[in-house]
Amino acid sequence: MKSRIPVVLLACGSFNPITNMHLRLFEVARDHLHQTAVPELKLLCGADILKTFQTPGLWKDEHIQEIVEKFGLVCVGRAGYDSKGYISGSAILQRYQHNIHLAREPVQNEISATYIRRALSQGHSVKYLLPDAVITYIKDHNLYTRVSSCKGNNIQNNLGKTS
């Protein structure tokens, strides 16, 4: 077994709500960095966040440059997103691509926080998509319901459904 090097990952994103795939980002990035022997602080993101670097007015160019130049980035791929294309489409990302690590998630999954919120608002089960503690928190706080004044009946009745 290879000796492991210290890795510090700083993640960005809404994590609203946090899903098992959000937690997987850390595992995939850590494994990738251990294989490439890069012991540093890196910004961890999914390809959806990397795409937002192209959104006018969302990020300042100097902030993007500071992130990729000083710290670097670990981007975990996501179905439907072209990480390499986002890098090649940005002069800043191209210039510092040596400091951008593209990690591939071996188990492709299209679960997103947006999907989770939509499923909950429609009364669908999210069991096995979220950690149990997150499901409990959502239920206890009546989150992501269409009508929160219904005291969470949709959520309370559907969080644990397995069918």
C-alpha positions in Angstrom: 0.0 0.0 0.0 1.3 3.4 -0.9 2.0 5.8 1.9 -0.7 8.4 2.2 0.1 12.1 2.1 -1.8 14.8 3.9 -4.6 16.4 1.8 -6.7 19.3 2.7 -9.8 19.9 0.5 -12.0 23.0 0.7 -15.4 22.4 -1.1 -17.7 25.0 -2.5 -21.3 24.6 -3.6 -24.8 24.9 -2.1 -25.0 21.4 -0.5 -28.6 22.3 -0.2 -29.4 19.6 0.9 -26.2 17.6 1.2 -26.4 14.4 -0.7 -24.3 11.2 -0.6 -22.8 12.3 -3.9 -21.6 15.5 -2.2 -19.8 13.4 0.4 -18.4 11.2 -2.5 -16.7 14.3 -3.9 -14.3 14.2 -1.0 -13.5 10.5 -1.3 -12.9 10.7 -5.1 -10.7 13.8 -4.8 -8.7 12.3 -2.0 -8.1 9.1 -3.9 -7.1 11.0 -7.0 -4.7 13.2 -5.1 -3.1 10.3 -3.3 -2.5 8.6 -6.7 -0.9 11.8 -8.1 1.1 12.5 -4.9 -0.1 16.1 -4.6 0.0 17.2 -0.9 -1.6 20.7 -0.8 -4.7 22.7 -0.1 -7.0 22.5 -3.1 -10.5 23.8 -3.8 -12.8 20.9 -4.4 -15.7 21.2 -6.8 -18.0 19.4 -9.1 -17.9 20.1 -12.9 -21.1 22.2 -12.4 -19.1 24.7 -10.3 -16.3 24.7 -12.8 -18.8 25.7 -15.5 -19.9 28.7 -13.4 -16.5 30.2 -13.9 -17.8 31.1 -17.4 -20.9 32.8 -16.0 -20.5 36.6 -16.6 -20.5 38.6 -13.4 -20.6 35.6 -11.1 -16.8 35.2 -10.5 -14.2 37.9 -10.8 -11.3 36.9 -13.1 -8.8 37.8 -10.4 -10.6 35.5 -7.9 -10.5 32.6 -10.4 -6.8 33.2 -11.1 -6.0 33.4 -7.3 -7.8 30.1 -6.7 -6.1 28.1 -9.5 -2.7 29.8 -9.3 -2.1 29.8 -5.6 -4.1 26.8 -4.5 -5.3 24.7 -7.4 -8.5 22.9 -8.0 -9.7 19.3 -7.9 -12.8 19.0 -10.1 -14.8 15.8 -9.9 -16.6 15.1 -13.2 -20.3 14.9 -13.5 -22.6 13.5 -16.2 -23.5 16.1 -18.8 -20.6 18.5 -18.0 -17.5 19.0 -20.1 -14.7 19.9 -17.6 -12.0 19.8 -20.2 -14.1 22.1 -22.4 -14.5 24.6 -19.6 -10.8 24.7 -19.1 -10.0 25.1 -22.8 -12.7 27.8 -23.1 -11.0 30.0 -20.4 -7.6 31.7 -20.9 -7.1 31.8 -17.1 -7.9 28.1 -16.6 -5.8 27.2 -19.6 -2.8 29.1 -18.2 -3.0 27.2 -14.9 -4.3 23.9 -16.1 -1.2 22.2 -14.6 -2.8 23.1 -11.2 -6.2 21.7 -12.1 -6.8 18.1 -11.3 -9.7 16.4 -13.1 -10.9 13.4 -11.0 -13.3 10.9 -12.5 -16.1 9.4 -10.3 -16.0 5.7 -11.1 -19.8 5.4 -10.3 -21.6 7.9 -12.4 -24.6 9.4 -10.7 -26.9 12.2 -11.8 -28.3 13.0 -8.4 -28.2 16.7 -7.6 -29.4 18.8 -4.8 -31.9 20.4 -7.3 -33.3 16.9 -8.0 -33.6 16.2 -4.2 -35.4 19.5 -3.5 -37.8 18.8 -6.4 -38.4 15.2 -5.3 -39.2 16.3 -1.8 -41.5 19.1 -2.9 -43.4 16.5 -4.9 -43.7 14.2 -1.9 -41.3 11.5 -3.3 -39.0 9.4 -1.2 -35.3 10.4 -1.0 -34.2 7.4 1.2 -30.8 6.1 0.2 -30.1 9.4 -1.7 -29.3 11.4 1.5 -27.6 10.4 4.8 -30.3 9.4 7.3 -29.3 12.3 9.6 -30.0 14.8 6.8 -33.4 13.2 6.1 -34.3 13.5 9.8 -33.2 17.2 9.8 -35.3 17.9 6.7 -38.3 16.2 8.2 -37.9 17.8 11.7 -37.6 21.3 10.1 -40.3 20.8 7.5 -38.0 21.8 4.6 -38.5 21.6 0.8 -42.3 21.2 0.9 -44.6 22.9 -1.5 -46.7 24.3 1.3 -44.8 24.5 4.6 -48.0 25.4 6.4 -49.1 21.8 5.9 -46.7 20.9 8.8 -44.6 18.7 6.5 -47.1 16.0 5.8 -45.7 15.4 2.4 -42.1 15.1 3.7 -43.0 13.1 6.9 -45.0 10.6 4.9 -42.5 10.2 2.1 -39.0 10.5 3.4 -38.8 6.9 4.4 -40.8 5.2 1.6 -38.9 2.5 -0.2 -41.3 1.9 -3.0 
